[in-house]
Amino acid sequence: MNVREAVLTVDETSYLEQGPSLIERAARTAAAAAADADGVDRDARFPHKAFDVAREQKLLGVMVPVEFGGFGASIHDVTDICYTLGRACASTAMIYAMHQTKVACVIRHGHGIPWMETMMRRVARDQWLLASSTTEGQNGGNIRASAAAVDHAGDTVSLMRDATVISYGAEADGLVTIARRATDAAASDQVLLALAKDDYSLKRTLGWETLGMRGTCSTGFELKVDCPADRVFPESYDKIHAQTMTPFAHLCWSSAWAGIAAAAVTRAQAFIRKAARSSGGQMPPAAAHFTAAKMSLAKLRALIAANIDAFARVEHDERALASLDFQSSITLLKVQASELAVETVMHAMRTAGLAGYRNDGEFTMGRHLRDVLSSPIMINNDRILANAATSTLMSGVPTSLRD
């Protein structure tokens, strides 16, 4: 059925029957992801098996409000799932994190808009997977400036976009993208669009042969949109970016990276234990690196948890979300978390030495290291730090430990 003509009725009561907890659902999905992770990485293919189970477990629509058929999951729930999946397969976790960021935008800014509410129902009922198109042309990941513009014609709009990266675009059931509000609008005057698959077409322009995160299939496409005008969010993108896009992206991405780091530490711990047993309890020379890895992981988890709690306290307070302190903190979380994740995995690999460096043993960490190295360059940390320089200079220094 063409989604533009679909009449949706969701039986919320049947959808929300008593069943497994979110923790159990995430664990089942993670088990499928872990079993297929090496193949996904080796072949640079979409993690179909993991997402088949994720759909069975209704994980794609967990954050959708109960009134639209979802579980109404919190940011704590979603980031825990990202962390769990990150321990199993980095590509699966990152895809899930990106999807939930787009779902959050639809949920938080789509209430009262028939099309947006329809999309919520489809995510919950049919487990739609939403992709993201924010990078275009030569903008180098600067998502606060768009080249492509929405062209309005009555009750329809069109858009042509040189999307140099659309992660898992060919596998998605829908797409969320940004563009200039109109052909005569400034690059920073942007709107967000939420599209069903039959609202757009994709023509592949670039491949995806990368060091890590290979299963995200972040190829380039020419994105051509022709759809009803109600696919455009009424609110301006600058508000959506500050209140939802950045907080959810940075919290979910960071949780996925922490999961990768935790998986590496787990392997390092197994190596230490095996080495100690085989040497009569004597610790191997690189044991100090395991201590460093544990410390680094603890700092990473604490940093993310603090930011999740901070966001949860103010997520419905527009003034607090727009404050300089909150925006600085949530923006710099991405930088701090990515650097700590890389540091943690490096310490874990040095713990295991050659056994971690090898690709053919039980303690191999090559995939974890390659995947986590994407984190500082995914929306480059240098760009973030340069853009944040003024706001951090204006932000006050806390006068106590609890401020």
KASUL-V746029 format. One record per residue. RES is the residue in one small letter. SS is DSSP state (H for helix, E for strand, C for the rest). D_LAST is the distance of its C-alpha to the last C-alpha in Angstrom with 2 decimals. Layout:
# KASUL-V746029
res=(RES:RES)
ss=(SS:SS)
d_last=(D_LAST:D_LAST)
This chain:
# KASUL-V746029
res=(m:n:v:r:e:a:v:l:t:v:d:e:t:s:y:l:e:q:g:p:s:l:i:e:r:a:a:r:t:a:a:a:a:a:a:d:a:d:g:v:d:r:d:a:r:f:p:h:k:a:f:d:v:a:r:e:q:k:l:l:g:v:m:v:p:v:e:f:g:g:f:g:a:s:i:h:d:v:t:d:i:c:y:t:l:g:r:a:c:a:s:t:a:m:i:y:a:m:h:q:t:k:v:a:c:v:i:r:h:g:h:g:i:p:w:m:e:t:m:m:r:r:v:a:r:d:q:w:l:l:a:s:s:t:t:e:g:q:n:g:g:n:i:r:a:s:a:a:a:v:d:h:a:g:d:t:v:s:l:m:r:d:a:t:v:i:s:y:g:a:e:a:d:g:l:v:t:i:a:r:r:a:t:d:a:a:a:s:d:q:v:l:l:a:l:a:k:d:d:y:s:l:k:r:t:l:g:w:e:t:l:g:m:r:g:t:c:s:t:g:f:e:l:k:v:d:c:p:a:d:r:v:f:p:e:s:y:d:k:i:h:a:q:t:m:t:p:f:a:h:l:c:w:s:s:a:w:a:g:i:a:a:a:a:v:t:r:a:q:a:f:i:r:k:a:a:r:s:s:g:g:q:m:p:p:a:a:a:h:f:t:a:a:k:m:s:l:a:k:l:r:a:l:i:a:a:n:i:d:a:f:a:r:v:e:h:d:e:r:a:l:a:s:l:d:f:q:s:s:i:t:l:l:k:v:q:a:s:e:l:a:v:e:t:v:m:h:a:m:r:t:a:g:l:a:g:y:r:n:d:g:e:f:t:m:g:r:h:l:r:d:v:l:s:s:p:i:m:i:n:n:d:r:i:l:a:n:a:a:t:s:t:l:m:s:g:v:p:t:s:l:r:d)
ss=(C:C:C:C:C:C:C:C:C:C:C:H:H:H:H:C:C:C:C:C:C:H:H:H:H:H:H:H:H:H:H:H:H:H:H:H:H:H:H:H:H:H:H:C:C:C:C:H:H:H:H:H:H:H:H:H:C:C:C:C:C:C:C:C:C:H:H:H:C:C:C:C:C:C:H:H:H:H:H:H:H:H:H:H:H:H:H:H:C:H:H:H:H:H:H:H:H:H:H:H:H:H:H:H:H:H:H:H:H:C:C:C:C:H:H:H:H:H:H:H:H:H:H:H:H:H:C:C:C:E:E:E:E:C:E:C:C:C:C:C:C:C:C:C:C:C:C:C:E:C:E:E:E:C:C:E:E:E:E:E:E:E:E:E:E:E:C:C:H:H:H:C:C:E:E:E:E:E:E:E:C:C:C:C:C:C:C:C:C:E:E:E:E:E:E:E:H:H:H:E:E:E:E:E:E:E:C:C:C:C:C:C:C:H:H:H:C:C:E:E:E:E:E:E:E:E:E:E:H:H:H:E:C:C:C:C:H:H:H:H:H:H:H:H:H:H:H:H:H:H:H:H:H:H:H:H:H:H:H:H:H:H:H:H:H:H:H:H:H:H:H:H:H:H:H:H:H:H:C:C:C:C:C:C:C:C:H:H:H:H:H:H:H:H:H:H:H:H:H:H:H:H:H:H:H:H:H:H:H:H:H:H:H:H:C:C:C:H:H:H:H:C:C:H:H:H:H:H:H:H:H:H:H:H:H:H:H:H:H:H:H:H:H:H:H:H:H:H:H:H:H:H:C:H:H:H:H:C:C:C:C:C:C:C:C:H:H:H:H:H:H:H:C:C:C:C:C:C:C:C:H:H:H:H:H:H:H:H:H:H:H:H:H:H:C:C:C:C:C:C:C:C:C)
d_last=(54.10:52.73:49.12:49.73:52.31:50.64:50.22:47.48:47.42:44.94:45.64:42.11:43.45:45.34:42.47:40.12:42.62:41.40:40.99:38.93:35.17:33.05:32.57:36.36:36.96:34.63:36.35:39.76:38.83:37.33:40.58:42.62:40.36:40.60:44.38:44.77:42.06:44.46:46.95:44.41:43.29:46.85:48.32:45.36:45.91:43.79:42.78:45.10:45.35:41.62:41.36:44.50:42.80:39.50:41.62:43.47:40.21:38.99:35.85:36.03:35.48:32.93:30.34:32.97:32.68:35.17:37.07:38.01:38.94:35.85:33.63:30.53:28.46:24.67:22.61:22.13:25.93:26.72:24.51:25.98:29.39:28.64:27.67:30.82:33.02:31.57:32.81:36.24:36.83:34.53:36.57:36.52:32.75:32.22:34.76:33.12:29.66:31.23:33.20:30.29:28.45:31.57:31.97:28.45:29.47:32.64:31.00:28.14:30.32:33.78:33.99:37.09:38.69:41.74:41.77:38.10:38.59:41.73:39.84:37.32:40.35:41.96:38.94:38.89:42.65:44.00:41.02:41.02:39.27:37.57:37.48:35.66:37.14:34.63:36.18:39.37:41.86:40.59:37.05:35.64:33.00:31.76:31.42:30.42:34.00:37.07:40.71:42.38:42.68:43.47:47.01:47.64:51.10:51.35:49.56:49.11:47.06:47.68:45.78:46.81:44.12:44.45:41.87:41.74:39.62:39.61:38.48:40.91:42.35:45.81:44.63:42.42:43.49:41.51:39.48:36.52:36.83:35.72:38.10:38.64:39.15:42.75:45.15:44.46:40.64:38.38:37.03:33.48:34.79:34.60:35.21:34.77:37.83:38.17:41.63:43.99:46.22:49.20:47.31:47.38:49.31:48.31:50.46:49.36:49.09:47.22:47.14:44.43:45.47:42.27:40.98:38.68:37.38:41.05:41.16:38.94:42.11:40.24:43.43:44.05:45.81:47.32:45.73:48.02:46.82:49.15:47.77:47.31:44.91:42.79:41.29:39.14:35.81:35.88:32.26:31.80:30.48:27.63:25.97:26.84:25.63:22.10:21.73:23.70:25.50:22.73:20.23:23.14:24.86:22.06:20.99:24.67:25.88:23.26:24.20:27.83:27.34:25.58:28.68:30.96:29.17:29.42:33.11:33.74:32.09:34.28:37.34:36.40:36.04:39.45:40.96:39.73:41.07:44.40:44.77:44.08:46.59:49.25:48.89:49.01:45.28:44.74:41.61:42.33:41.53:38.64:36.78:34.03:33.20:32.71:30.11:28.35:28.67:27.15:24.16:23.72:24.10:21.51:18.93:20.15:19.99:16.48:15.32:17.34:16.38:12.63:13.69:16.30:14.08:11.78:15.13:16.74:14.34:15.18:18.51:20.58:18.48:20.05:17.93:14.61:16.56:17.81:14.62:14.40:11.01:12.38:15.78:14.87:13.08:15.97:18.55:17.63:17.47:21.23:21.67:19.64:21.16:24.63:24.66:23.50:26.09:28.83:27.91:28.07:31.43:32.85:32.10:33.65:36.71:37.18:37.07:40.09:41.76:44.91:44.58:41.35:42.85:45.95:46.20:48.68:47.22:45.10:42.18:42.25:38.94:40.37:39.44:35.83:35.52:37.29:35.22:31.80:32.91:32.82:29.04:28.31:31.16:30.63:29.19:29.29:26.17:27.67:27.89:24.27:23.08:25.54:24.51:20.77:21.41:21.22:18.10:16.12:17.62:16.48:12.84:10.66:9.43:5.85:6.93:5.59:5.87:3.82:0.00)
